[in-house]
Amino acid sequence: MHTFLDSKTMAKALRTALAERQIDITHSDSLELVARQFGFDDWNILAAHIERAQADLPPLPRGWHRTGSTNPTLHRMGCDPDDPKLLRIESLVDADRIGGVFGSLAETILADDYRGGKIRLSAELKGEACHTAAIWMRVDPEERGKWLRFDNLIDRAGAGPLTGTFDWTSRSIVLDVPGAAATIHYGVLLVGAGTLRVRDIHLEHAGPDAERTDYPRRPTGFGEGVPA
């Protein structure tokens, strides 16, 4: 779900899509078109709204970014103001309004050090009235918009996503990293309403005997529940 905070990315995508159809517009024109899509008279007005919204966002650990719903009126995501060593995602509206929209915090690394082996992501989660809380990891090839391996706990029979109110609980993911892997993306997510805190996020090599936690599926493009 895109919001006005994604305007520059949307403008770039719009310009690229039009160029593929032999329609050339300037970067400024694409920004103006996106501003109109969000109901603003021009880009300068939208840019001012973006600046104000970003000034109110909590800080992030170095290298991390927001994904999923980046709408600051639905989820507030970043370092926990009560303990900056923790990550925190909290919904700002009630469950009926937020529905199944998810907010996620993520980091991206190169796959070079893990290619041909296995990788383990682990973390501890604590939640208050969470609809669905989880960690996730995705292995991507060079081709943008495609993935090779993915697990977000959702399809697990055991040690899966967490719901409701719960104390610190460990979760982990193990994926293999194929030879075609280029990047590895991982993070935490909250689907719907609630408050999620996360600590002790750790990425490491997994031994050859470590069992993969994802179930076999054909590599495909990003879809529902796959943070981009």
DATARA-V555718 format. One record per residue. SS is DSSP state (~ for helix, > for strand, _ for the rest). Layout:
<<SS> <SS>>
This chain:
<<_> <_> <_> <~> <~> <~> <~> <~> <~> <~> <~> <~> <~> <~> <~> <~> <~> <~> <~> <~> <_> <_> <_> <_> <_> <_> <~> <~> <~> <~> <~> <~> <~> <~> <~> <~> <~> <_> <_> <_> <_> <_> <~> <~> <~> <~> <~> <~> <~> <~> <~> <~> <~> <~> <~> <_> <_> <_> <_> <_> <_> <_> <_> <>> <>> <>> <>> <>> <_> <_> <_> <_> <_> <_> <>> <>> <>> <>> <>> <>> <_> <_> <>> <>> <>> <>> <>> <>> <>> <>> <>> <_> <_> <_> <~> <~> <~> <~> <_> <_> <_> <>> <>> <>> <>> <>> <>> <>> <>> <>> <_> <_> <_> <_> <_> <_> <_> <>> <>> <>> <>> <>> <>> <>> <>> <>> <>> <>> <>> <>> <>> <>> <>> <>> <>> <>> <>> <>> <>> <>> <_> <_> <_> <_> <_> <>> <>> <_> <>> <>> <>> <_> <_> <_> <_> <_> <_> <_> <_> <_> <_> <>> <>> <>> <>> <>> <>> <>> <>> <>> <>> <>> <>> <>> <>> <>> <_> <_> <_> <_> <_> <_> <>> <>> <>> <>> <>> <>> <>> <>> <>> <_> <_> <_> <>> <>> <>> <>> <>> <>> <>> <>> <>> <>> <>> <>> <_> <_> <_> <_> <_> <_> <_> <_> <_> <_> <_> <_> <_> <>> <>> <_> <_> <_> <_> <_> <_> <_>>
